[in-house]
Amino acid sequence: VQLQASGGGLVQAGGSLRLSCADSGRIVSHVGWFRQAPGREREFVAAMNWRGDRKNYVDSVKGRFTISRDNLNNTVYLRMNSLKPEDTAVYYCNADKSPFYSWGQGTQVTVSS
């Protein structure tokens, strides 16, 4: 299984981005988004189950980020609104909890103030 994140970029504070996570292997039922800022440990951001009726978010993104999925295309999205400079990080997608699959390269999100 290989999950690859894409869609990052440079955006001003208050802006929006939508990240995509493509699953090239077998379907991963519980998918999570994670991020790692320079000098910090990787942290959980959001996760959802296959049906989409269970979603979890870290407190710092609640009300701003939305996780969703398109099961027909094996793609999970992370819509990020009202971005803040502290959201700057490399974003990854993976299983929502250990054991994780191998981590891909992630996608860089940079929010300027």
C-alpha positions in Angstrom: 0.0 0.0 0.0 1.3 3.4 -0.9 -0.5 6.6 0.0 0.7 9.8 -1.7 -0.2 13.3 -0.6 -0.4 16.2 -3.1 -1.8 19.6 -3.5 0.4 21.6 -1.2 1.7 25.1 -1.9 2.3 28.6 -0.8 -0.7 30.5 0.4 -1.3 33.7 2.4 -2.8 33.6 5.9 -6.6 33.2 5.6 -6.3 31.4 2.3 -7.4 27.8 1.5 -5.9 24.7 0.0 -7.2 21.2 -0.8 -4.8 18.3 -0.3 -5.4 15.0 -2.0 -4.3 11.5 -0.9 -4.2 8.9 -3.5 -4.2 5.2 -2.6 -2.4 3.2 -5.2 -2.7 -0.1 -3.4 -5.5 -1.8 -1.7 -8.1 0.3 -0.1 -7.3 1.8 3.3 -10.5 2.0 5.3 -9.3 4.4 8.0 -7.1 7.2 6.6 -5.5 9.9 8.5 -3.7 13.2 7.7 -0.6 14.1 9.6 1.8 17.0 9.5 5.3 17.8 10.5 6.7 21.3 11.0 10.4 21.9 11.0 12.0 20.9 14.3 8.8 19.3 15.6 7.4 15.8 15.7 4.9 14.6 13.3 1.4 15.2 14.6 -2.1 13.9 13.8 -4.4 16.3 12.0 -7.5 14.5 10.9 -8.9 11.0 10.2 -12.0 9.4 8.9 -13.4 5.9 8.3 -14.5 4.3 5.1 -18.2 5.3 5.4 -17.3 8.8 6.4 -19.5 8.8 9.5 -16.6 9.0 11.8 -14.2 12.0 11.6 -11.7 13.2 14.1 -9.6 16.4 14.1 -6.9 17.8 16.2 -8.3 20.7 18.2 -6.2 23.3 16.4 -7.8 22.7 13.1 -11.4 22.1 14.1 -13.8 24.3 12.2 -11.2 25.1 9.6 -10.2 21.8 8.1 -12.5 19.2 6.6 -11.6 15.6 5.7 -13.5 13.8 3.0 -13.1 10.9 0.6 -14.1 9.6 -2.8 -14.2 5.9 -2.4 -14.8 5.3 -6.1 -11.5 6.9 -6.9 -9.6 5.8 -3.7 -8.9 9.4 -2.8 -9.0 11.2 0.5 -9.1 15.0 0.7 -8.2 17.5 3.3 -9.8 20.9 2.7 -8.0 23.6 4.7 -9.6 27.0 5.1 -8.6 30.0 7.1 -5.0 28.9 7.0 -2.6 30.2 9.6 1.2 30.5 9.6 1.3 27.8 12.3 -0.2 25.4 9.8 3.0 25.4 7.8 4.3 21.9 7.6 4.8 18.9 5.4 1.5 17.1 5.3 1.3 13.3 5.0 -1.5 10.8 4.7 -1.4 7.2 6.1 -3.5 4.8 8.0 -5.1 6.7 10.9 -3.0 4.9 13.6 -0.2 2.4 14.0 0.8 0.2 12.3 1.4 2.7 9.6 2.3 2.0 6.0 5.6 3.5 4.7 5.5 7.3 4.8 5.6 9.0 1.4 7.3 12.3 0.7 4.3 14.3 1.8 3.3 17.7 0.4 4.6 21.0 1.6 2.1 23.6 2.8 3.5 27.1 3.6 1.3 29.8 5.0 2.8 33.3 4.9 1.7 36.0 7.3 
